[in-house]
Amino acid sequence: MRFLKVRGLFCRTCGIAVHREMTTKTLWQGWWSIFSLVIAPVTLVINLVARVRFGRMTPPADGIRPPLDPGKPVIRRVGAIGVFAPFLIVGAFAIGAELDDSANTAEVGACMHISGTESAPEATVVDCGSTEAQFKVAERHEGSDAHCDRTVYSEYDEYGGQDSFTLCLTPLP
């Protein structure tokens, strides 16, 4: 995250040009950290206040140099598509949660693939006809204090908060 500020004495046209450039940058680049999801909208409001002030000024007249070209309005610039970034980010998380095929969606009869290490296993639900299927869920117990009969089943535990559960697994041939 970085903060940019342009200072100077601006005529109306130059101020609008700088506003459009900076606002477009904020729309495109302003969403890429957790803090930015809060700071970017605040920055856009601050930029809008500056834009209103520039709009109230009189047009430039006979300056030392010609005014900057304001260019296209912000909404017609390519960088303005960045305004959709927060919605895309939230949507991606929502879709990811919906398509989650991890162990927390496993019910009795589901087939599982276990990868990772013994101390940090990763369990995913897979199709029972898949070559990745290694285990079948025989029992599911909710809560952090549940256990399987280890003489009959392999055990997979997830714990932490309300979503703690234990899966009792039988190996597939």
C-alpha positions as CSV (number, residue, x, y, z in Angstrom):
1,M,0.0,0.0,0.0
2,R,1.2,3.5,-0.8
3,F,-0.2,6.9,-0.5
4,L,0.3,9.4,-3.3
5,K,-0.5,13.1,-3.1
6,V,0.0,15.7,-5.8
7,R,0.5,19.3,-4.4
8,G,0.5,22.5,-6.4
9,L,-1.4,25.4,-7.7
10,F,-3.8,24.1,-10.2
11,C,-6.2,25.8,-12.6
12,R,-9.6,24.1,-13.1
13,T,-8.5,22.1,-16.1
14,C,-5.2,20.9,-14.6
15,G,-6.9,20.0,-11.3
16,I,-9.5,17.9,-13.1
17,A,-6.8,16.2,-15.2
18,V,-4.8,15.3,-12.0
19,H,-8.0,14.2,-10.2
20,R,-8.9,11.9,-13.1
21,E,-5.4,10.4,-13.2
22,M,-5.2,9.8,-9.5
23,T,-8.7,8.5,-9.1
24,T,-8.2,6.0,-11.9
25,K,-5.0,4.8,-10.2
26,T,-6.9,4.4,-7.0
27,L,-9.7,2.4,-8.7
28,W,-7.2,0.1,-10.4
29,Q,-4.5,-0.2,-7.7
30,G,-6.3,0.6,-4.5
31,W,-7.8,-2.7,-3.5
32,W,-4.8,-5.1,-3.1
33,S,-4.5,-5.4,0.7
34,I,-6.9,-5.9,3.6
35,F,-6.4,-2.4,4.8
36,S,-6.9,-1.0,1.3
37,L,-10.4,-2.3,1.2
38,V,-11.2,0.3,3.8
39,I,-8.7,3.0,2.8
40,A,-9.5,3.0,-1.0
41,P,-13.1,4.1,-0.6
42,V,-12.0,6.8,1.9
43,T,-9.4,8.0,-0.7
44,L,-12.1,8.0,-3.4
45,V,-14.3,10.2,-1.3
46,I,-11.4,12.6,-0.6
47,N,-10.6,12.7,-4.3
48,L,-14.3,13.5,-5.1
49,V,-14.3,16.4,-2.7
50,A,-11.2,17.8,-4.5
51,R,-12.9,17.3,-7.8
52,V,-16.0,19.3,-6.7
53,R,-13.6,22.1,-5.6
54,F,-11.9,22.1,-9.0
55,G,-15.3,22.1,-10.8
56,R,-16.3,25.3,-9.0
57,M,-13.2,27.2,-10.2
58,T,-13.3,29.4,-13.3
59,P,-11.8,28.0,-16.5
60,P,-8.1,28.9,-17.1
61,A,-7.2,32.1,-18.9
62,D,-3.9,33.1,-20.5
63,G,-1.4,31.2,-18.3
64,I,2.3,30.8,-18.7
65,R,1.8,27.3,-20.2
66,P,-1.2,25.5,-21.6
67,P,-3.4,23.6,-19.2
68,L,-3.2,19.8,-19.0
69,D,-5.5,17.7,-21.1
70,P,-8.1,16.3,-18.7
71,G,-8.6,13.3,-21.0
72,K,-11.5,10.9,-20.7
73,P,-13.8,11.0,-17.7
74,V,-12.8,8.5,-15.0
75,I,-15.6,6.0,-15.8
76,R,-14.5,5.8,-19.4
77,R,-10.9,4.9,-18.6
78,V,-9.6,1.3,-18.6
79,G,-8.4,1.6,-15.0
80,A,-12.0,2.3,-13.8
81,I,-12.7,-1.4,-14.1
82,G,-10.8,-1.7,-10.9
83,V,-14.0,-0.4,-9.1
84,F,-15.2,-4.0,-9.5
85,A,-12.1,-5.5,-7.7
86,P,-13.7,-5.6,-4.2
87,F,-16.8,-7.4,-5.7
88,L,-14.5,-9.8,-7.6
89,I,-12.5,-10.5,-4.4
90,V,-15.5,-11.2,-2.3
91,G,-17.1,-13.3,-5.1
92,A,-14.0,-15.4,-5.4
93,F,-14.0,-16.2,-1.7
94,A,-17.8,-17.0,-1.8
95,I,-17.3,-19.3,-4.8
96,G,-14.3,-20.9,-3.2
97,A,-16.3,-21.6,-0.1
98,E,-19.2,-23.0,-2.1
99,L,-17.0,-25.3,-4.2
100,D,-15.1,-26.4,-1.1
101,D,-14.5,-30.1,-1.3
102,S,-12.5,-30.4,1.9
103,A,-13.2,-32.8,4.7
104,N,-15.7,-30.6,6.5
105,T,-18.2,-31.4,3.7
106,A,-17.6,-35.2,4.1
107,E,-20.6,-37.3,5.1
108,V,-20.8,-41.0,5.8
109,G,-20.3,-42.9,2.6
110,A,-18.1,-40.2,0.9
111,C,-14.7,-41.1,-0.4
112,M,-11.6,-39.3,0.6
113,H,-8.1,-38.6,-0.6
114,I,-5.5,-37.8,2.1
115,S,-2.3,-36.0,1.2
116,G,0.1,-33.8,3.1
117,T,2.1,-35.1,6.0
118,E,1.2,-37.2,9.1
119,S,1.4,-34.1,11.3
120,A,-0.5,-31.9,8.8
121,P,-2.8,-34.1,6.6
122,E,-5.0,-32.6,3.9
123,A,-8.2,-34.4,3.3
124,T,-10.4,-33.8,0.3
125,V,-13.7,-35.4,-0.8
126,V,-13.3,-37.2,-4.2
127,D,-15.5,-39.3,-6.4
128,C,-15.6,-42.9,-5.2
129,G,-14.8,-44.1,-8.8
130,S,-11.7,-41.9,-8.9
131,T,-8.2,-43.3,-8.8
132,E,-7.5,-40.8,-6.0
133,A,-10.0,-42.3,-3.6
134,Q,-8.2,-43.9,-0.8
135,F,-10.7,-44.1,2.1
136,K,-14.4,-44.2,2.7
137,V,-16.1,-42.4,5.6
138,A,-17.7,-45.0,7.9
139,E,-18.6,-42.7,10.7
140,R,-18.6,-38.9,11.3
141,H,-18.5,-37.5,14.9
142,E,-19.0,-33.8,15.7
143,G,-17.1,-32.1,18.4
144,S,-13.4,-32.0,19.5
145,D,-13.6,-34.9,21.9
146,A,-14.8,-37.6,19.5
147,H,-12.7,-40.6,18.6
148,C,-12.8,-43.7,16.4
149,D,-12.1,-47.3,17.3
150,R,-8.5,-47.3,16.0
151,T,-8.5,-51.1,15.8
152,V,-11.1,-50.8,13.0
153,Y,-10.7,-47.4,11.4
154,S,-8.2,-44.8,10.5
155,E,-9.0,-41.4,12.0
156,Y,-9.0,-37.9,10.6
157,D,-9.6,-35.0,13.0
158,E,-10.3,-31.4,12.3
159,Y,-10.7,-29.2,15.4
160,G,-10.9,-25.5,16.2
161,G,-14.0,-23.7,17.2
162,Q,-17.5,-24.9,16.3
163,D,-16.4,-26.9,13.3
164,S,-14.5,-29.7,15.1
165,F,-15.2,-33.2,13.9
166,T,-13.7,-36.6,13.5
167,L,-14.0,-38.9,10.4
168,C,-13.6,-42.7,10.9
169,L,-12.2,-44.0,7.6
170,T,-11.9,-47.5,6.1
171,P,-9.3,-48.0,3.4
172,L,-10.5,-48.8,-0.1
173,P,-9.1,-51.8,-1.9
